[in-house]
Amino acid sequence: MKKFLVFLLLLPQWIWGASSYRTRAYDDKIQTVQLFLNDNQLDYPVLDKNSSDYITVAFDYMSSNYPHLAYKLELCNADWTPSALNEMEYLEGINEVVFDNPIVSTNTKFDYAHFSARFPNENLTPTLSGNYVIKVYNTDEPDKILMTGCFSLCDYQLSLNGNVSGKSVYGVNNIYQHLTFELLFSDKLSPMQEELKVVVRQNGRHDNEVFDLKPTYIKPSSMIFEDERKLSFEGGREYNVLDFSHRFRYSGRIERIAYYEPYYHVEVMPGKYVEGKGYTFDKDVNGHFKVHAQDIWSEAEIDYSIVHFVYPREDPWLDGSVYVMGGFNDNWLEEKNKMVYNFERHQYELALILKNGGYNYQYVFLPSGLKVASNDRTEGSYWETENSYQIYVYYRPLGTNYDHDQLVGFYEISSQK
């Protein structure tokens, strides 16, 4: 079993320099990157500008011999590219803060130091609504970014009514869901359509997000969005659930937890697709995950495990790849969560180092050359599936020097009410 760990630790670092920021680690010693609202790990990191709430950012550095880490914030546009504004225009405080008193793990098989921070805080406060990225770095190498995390500050200036149905351009009650919604403007805001940018995500996913939406109808005080193609999403299926917060009282799709020196290993039940079975409701949290441990009261005592995912198939698919997707990797499709086909065992396999807790995940198939993944082939897709849709509304008034996208609305709509 040790060979799985060696493989994971030798994965190459991803190259820094992409034009758009995202939540991810660029150093393989950084694990379990989380950003959420207040203390609720299941909430999206979107902060109401006019509230007393806060954003929590947390991660682990996988060594007890940790460096001095610091962070800074940067304002972004709606597409998460850097804003042209000077940081003095959107921040109060000194934009270089050292993490205070990281917690070193105790009584764990994996050594790590736990880092966390909250925004706003006494050292640094974002002042303008919009998208922000936190950049984490070693104080000895300030130009080398080790981790980035994305969160948003919203100044609510409108409201929304929305609905999800099984009727789409692809037919009625098959595998698709169609989202429609109406933006209702207040006296404070009555923009033209060129001044708005609306982004829609399904369960926080990035591969099938919709970015360039235009209103279908415009009324004196509202805009209606019901694009037949762009707002039709594959329903998918309910997420699979794992909870290995306890070595013996585990639950979800776990066959067993075994100890192979020097680490614990979680063996997940094989994935499968039963054709013709139809939709079955399973309670999930739409892809989120929560770090926790039963019978442990200290953050420093929550251990890591090596989690083994398998998806049996007699022969590999030749027209694409299979991934394990969930909030634990911010729903990105990349090499580290791509399954590898084992020709001897006739199955796809993936081993991940995950911190003990509860996780949602799905097996999805990404056709070669395409961006949007699907679980219609791997686990089935149903219009009845309960999904949540996140709608971000950005505003940039025309004819001004205000060169950034203000976030004026963030809403969630469930496909089952």
C-alpha positions, 0 to 999 in steps of 0.5 A, spaced: 500 500 500 505 504 500 506 505 493 500 509 493 503 514 497 509 515 494 505 516 487 501 521 490 507 525 493 511 525 487 505 528 483 508 534 480 506 541 482 502 545 477 505 551 474 503 558 477 501 563 472 494 562 469 490 568 467 484 567 472 485 565 479 482 559 482 482 555 489 488 550 489 494 549 492 501 550 488 505 546 493 504 539 494 505 540 501 499 544 502 492 540 503 485 541 504 484 548 502 477 550 505 474 557 504 467 558 507 462 563 510 463 564 518 464 557 521 460 553 516 464 548 512 458 547 507 457 554 505 459 558 499 464 563 501 460 569 499 460 574 504 454 580 505 458 586 505 453 589 510 453 584 515 457 582 521 459 575 518 466 573 515 470 568 511 474 563 513 480 560 510 483 554 512 489 549 510 494 544 512 501 544 511 503 537 511 509 537 515 511 539 523 517 543 520 513 548 517 515 555 514 513 562 516 507 563 511 503 570 510 497 572 505 495 578 501 489 579 498 487 581 491 481 584 487 478 580 481 474 581 475 467 577 474 472 572 470 477 572 476 482 575 472 486 581 476 482 588 477 486 594 474 484 597 481 490 599 486 490 595 492 489 602 496 482 603 493 479 596 495 483 594 502 484 597 509 490 595 512 497 592 510 496 587 505 501 582 508 499 579 514 503 573 517 499 567 519 498 567 527 500 561 531 499 555 526 496 548 530 501 542 529 498 536 529 498 531 535 497 523 535 496 523 528 499 518 522 500 524 518 504 530 520 501 537 519 500 544 521 493 547 521 493 554 518 487 559 518 484 566 518 478 570 517 476 576 513 475 581 515 480 582 521 484 587 524 489 587 520 486 587 513 479 589 510 476 588 503 472 594 502 469 594 495 464 588 493 466 583 488 471 577 487 477 576 491 483 572 491 487 570 497 495 568 496 499 564 500 506 565 500 513 563 504 515 570 507 522 567 505 520 567 498 514 572 497 514 572 489 512 564 490 505 563 491 503 556 494 496 557 494 490 561 492 483 561 495 477 565 492 471 568 495 466 574 494 464 580 497 457 582 495 453 588 496 446 586 495 442 591 490 437 586 487 432 580 488 431 574 484 425 569 483 427 563 480 425 556 478 428 549 476 423 544 471 424 538 467 422 541 461 428 543 457 430 544 449 432 537 450 425 534 451 421 533 458 423 529 464 429 526 461 436 527 464 436 535 463 433 540 468 432 547 466 433 553 470 429 560 469 430 566 473 428 573 474 432 579 476 428 584 480 431 591 481 431 596 486 431 604 486 438 603 487 440 599 481 437 599 474 442 597 469 442 596 462 444 589 460 451 591 457 452 593 465 451 586 468 454 580 468 451 573 470 454 567 472 451 560 473 454 554 477 451 547 478 453 545 485 459 549 485 462 546 478 466 550 474 466 545 467 459 547 466 458 554 468 455 559 464 458 565 464 456 570 458 448 570 459 444 575 456 436 576 458 431 573 454 426 579 456 427 586 459 422 589 463 422 596 466 424 594 473 426 586 471 430 582 467 428 575 465 433 569 463 430 563 460 435 561 455 433 554 452 440 551 451 445 555 456 440 554 462 439 547 461 443 542 465 444 535 465 441 533 472 446 527 474 445 523 480 445 524 487 452 525 490 455 519 493 457 519 500 463 517 505 464 519 512 470 516 515 470 521 521 471 515 525 475 508 524 470 504 526 463 507 526 464 509 519 458 510 514 456 511 507 459 507 501 465 504 505 467 497 504 472 497 510 478 502 513 484 498 514 491 500 517 497 498 513 503 501 516 504 507 517 497 509 514 490 508 515 486 506 508 479 507 506 477 502 501 471 505 497 465 501 495 466 500 487 462 505 483 457 502 478 451 504 473 445 500 473 441 501 467 434 502 467 434 502 475 431 509 475 432 515 480 433 514 487 433 519 492 439 519 497 441 525 502 447 529 500 450 536 501 451 537 493 458 536 493 461 539 499 465 536 504 466 537 512 472 536 516 471 533 522 472 527 527 468 523 532 470 523 539 476 528 538 475 535 540 481 538 538 483 540 531 490 538 531 488 531 532 484 530 526 488 525 521 488 524 514 487 517 510 489 514 503 482 513 500 481 508 494 476 509 489 475 504 484 470 504 478 470 497 475 469 496 467 471 490 463 475 495 458 477 502 458 473 507 455 477 510 449 474 516 447 475 520 454 477 519 461 473 518 468 474 523 474 472 523 481 469 530 482 467 533 489 468 540 493 474 536 496 478 539 489 473 545 488 470 541 482 476 541 478 477 536 472 485 535 473 490 530 473 490 529 481 483 526 481 483 523 474 482 515 474 487 510 471 485 504 468 488 497 471 488 492 466 489 486 470 483 488 475 479 491 469 477 497 473 479 505 474 483 506 480 484 513 484 488 514 491 487 520 494 490 523 501 484 526 504 483 529 511 478 525 516 471 527 515 464 527 511 465 527 503 460 528 497 463 525 490 461 523 483 464 519 478 464 523 471 466 522 464 469 527 460 469 526 453 476 527 449 477 535 447 471 537 451 470 541 457 463 539 460 463 532 464 457 528 465 455 522 469 450 519 464 455 514 462 458 512 469 452 513 474 446 515 470 443 522 470 436 524 472 431 530 471 429 529 478 436 529 482 436 535 487 441 540 485 443 547 487 444 552 482 448 558 484 447 565 481 452 571 481 450 578 478 456 583 477 455 590 475 459 595 472 456 601 470 458 604 463 461 611 462 465 611 469 472 609 471 470 604 476 474 599 473 472 592 476 465 588 477 461 589 483 458 583 486 450 586 487 447 579 488 448 572 490 443 567 490 441 559 490 436 555 487 434 548 489 431 543 483 427 540 489 423 545 493 
